[in-house]
Amino acid sequence: MLMGIHPRISRPLTQDDKVAYDSLWGPDEHRKVQSYAHLVYRFGRHTMIHGYRGKGVYFTEAPEVPEWTMDGGGLVLNPYWFWRRFAEHSAELWQRFHANRNPNNPLKASARTYLQDLLG
């Protein structure tokens, strides 16, 4: 999902970002992170849901962060940009979903499986 929001967010951390991440979280901790998107999931979502506090992902509406960036080992995210791109990408996915009439379409099969898992 996040690849559709921003192409670079699903990529692995750069060497500089790995060094900064390790300076914040400990030696070789960057090895536990597959991508910037993983940071959003691991820290932004996971720690908020399970630990009732967020860490490692920070929100800002500062003009110098129009989308997202890494700063000192943490991911800094403009929540207004993120929500707008999430809503746009979600609408794009639904449009593609409804446009395809083939019942064997992988997107439709995936959606059916997901709904079946949710609804039991």
Helices and strands as residue ranges (DSSP letters): H 2-5, G 7-10, H 15-25, G 29-32, H 36-39, I 40-47, H 48-51, E 57-59, E 68-71, E 74-77, H 79-99, H 106-119
